[in-house]
């Protein structure tokens, strides 16, 4: 798992290269992404997950969002996050987005950087 970042005037770009197999990998990935986020002072984030493989089962994503709620500080809800995923993960991305939004997070899944940036800049 490799997580890198660069900040610009508009948002923080976090890039992920990983092969996530299960819930434990998802949680480890979330912790690494959050650690990278904490290095910067930007509440708008694009998470480029195009080079990341995600588990296909939906249930771990429910538990992942529960992990955000229980283990991350409350200010994690102040982050506006646009996650870019490969089109093959659209179903998973929309499920994660719905569960996240239902828990009070401002997270959305996209399949292109342009769409992600447009949404993020509109928030």
N, C-alpha and C positions, 0 to 999 in steps of 0.2 A: 504494500500500500504506500503510495507516494502522494503527498498533499503539498502543494506549493501555492503561493499567492502573490499578487501584485495589486497595489492600490492606485487608483486614478482619482481625478477630481469628482467623478460621479458615483463610483461604487468600488467595492472590493471584489476582485476576481480571484476565486479559489479554484484551482485545477486539481482534479482527482484522477489518479491512475490506479485501478485496483480490480481485483477479481473477488467479489464478495459472494460467499457461498451460503451464509445462514444468518440468523439473528445476531449471533455473537460478532460476526464480521461487520454487520450493519452498525451495531453499537460502537465497536472499536473505530469504525470509519467516522461516525458522528462525533466521537470524542476528539479525533484528530482534526476534523474540520473545525470544530469549536475552538480548539487550541490555536489553530491558525487564525481564526477570526479575532481572537483576543489580542493578537499582536498588532492590530490596526484599530483605528477609531472611525469606523464607517458602518452605519446601520443598514446600508443597502449592499446586498451581496449577490453576486452571480456565482453559482457553483457549477463549474463546467465538469459534468460527469460523463461526457461523451466517450472517454477512454476507460470507463468503469463498467464492469459487468455486475449486474444485480441479481439477487435470488428471484426466482419466478413465482414462488408462493406468496400470496398476499398477507397472510396472517402475521409474519414477522414485522411488517410495516406498522401494524397497529401497536405492537409491543414497542417498536422503535419510538413512536410518538409518545407513548406512555413513559418511556425512558426520558425523553426531553422534559416532560412535565415533572417527573420525580427527581431527576438528578442534575439538571442544569439550573442555573440561577434564574430567578424570575425575569431578569432583563433580557433573556433569550427571546421573549415575546416581542421585544422592541425591534428585532431584526426583520427586515423585509428581504426574503430570499427567493431568488429565481434560480431554479435548478434545471440545467440543460441535460437532457438524456437522449439516448439513441431512440429512434422511432419504435424499435422493437419493445421498448419498455414503457410505452405510452399508457397501457392499462395499469401497470404498477404505479407509474408517476401520478396518474389521476386519483388512484386510491389513496396514496400517501398524501397528496394535496388535500383531498376531502377530509381525511382523518385529522391532518394537521390544522386545517381551518376550523374544524369542529371543536378543536381544543384551544382555539384562540391564537394560533400562529398565523403569520402572514407569509405563507410559503406557497409557491406555485411551481408546476413542472412544465417545461417547454422542450421542443425538439430543435429550436434554432436560437442562436445568440441574438439575432435581430428582434425576435418576438420577446425574448426575455428582457432585453434592454428597454424595449418600448413599454412593457408593463412596469418594470422597475422605475423608470423615469417618470411614469405617470402616477406613482404612489407617493 
